[in-house]
Amino acid sequence: MNTRPPAWEADVLPVWTNSASQNWGFLSKNDNSITEFSNSITKNRNYLADVQKDPNFKKWLYDNKHPLYAKSIWNKSGQAVELIFTDRFVIQPNDRIKQEQLRVMGNLCRFHDIKYDSNLHQEFTLWLKKKEIKWGGNKRINMYRLAKQMSLNEVISSIRKFPEKYKTFSLFVLVSGLRTEEAITVYNNHDKICQNNLMEIFWDRNTKKTNAIFCHPLLHSIISGYVNKSGIKKNMKASILGCELRYLRKLNYTQNATKIDGHLAEFMQGRTGNISQRHYFLPLMENNRRKWNQIWKKIIVKCLK
Ligand SMILES: [Zn+2]
């Protein structure tokens, strides 16, 4: 599309000529290549700063990612541009923040590669390797460990410990399989959205992304009031639940995929599907409604009794 000179070709290739001995005498070839390397990094960072302001980058994100994910990447891209390829980023602790920044950086590089036919993403992953920065921080590793160890029954007995309102909400998160932020929106608008125990959600006008979930009759009758992030944080501590709230989404997927249908499980979680596909998925859902009700009834009853 565009013909920007690729920095990695011009500068990353180390200059192994004997220019050092000819011109400077005291420079080793390593010194020379380090200078070249840091020059190219500066250029790459300048290029990425352009991407960060590029409205097409925003459009690409919203066209290809979940709207919430796209929004978060777009909002954090300014900070990521400042940190990419820096020592400051290297020494940052490998926590969730760093992992988020890594995702933003990855997206910036990908878009640059698509637009300019470059290899920035490869450069980026090579740099991560060199600096021993790993995708997947400690928290994530813990979560995967938890995913293996925490059984559905353990989660159920944890949910039982929550105050009534949050018991209902955590069950809603578990049964709907929605991302926490989506679950909050849908829960708070339940009366408007729920029609015959079916909730169709249209997340984004542009991407036409949609998903549909069943509202379980046992939950339908007890959903009331509103929840917000700070209340959730205060009342639904991971230390009580035994895992992060978003782990419930994994459990939901496992139940629906193994007991009903993998493809349907993805649609109900909003991982796949748009407006044109809903005519395929909705009848499929209806065919499985009774089965779905049965599977989740057992789980809900265990939590509420
Ligand atoms: Zn309902």
Boltz pocket constraint, residues with backbone or C-beta under 6 A from the ligand:
constraints:
  - pocket:
      binder: B
      contacts: [[A, 190], [A, 194], [A, 197], [A, 198], [A, 215], [A, 216], [A, 219], [A, 220]]
      max_distance: 6.0
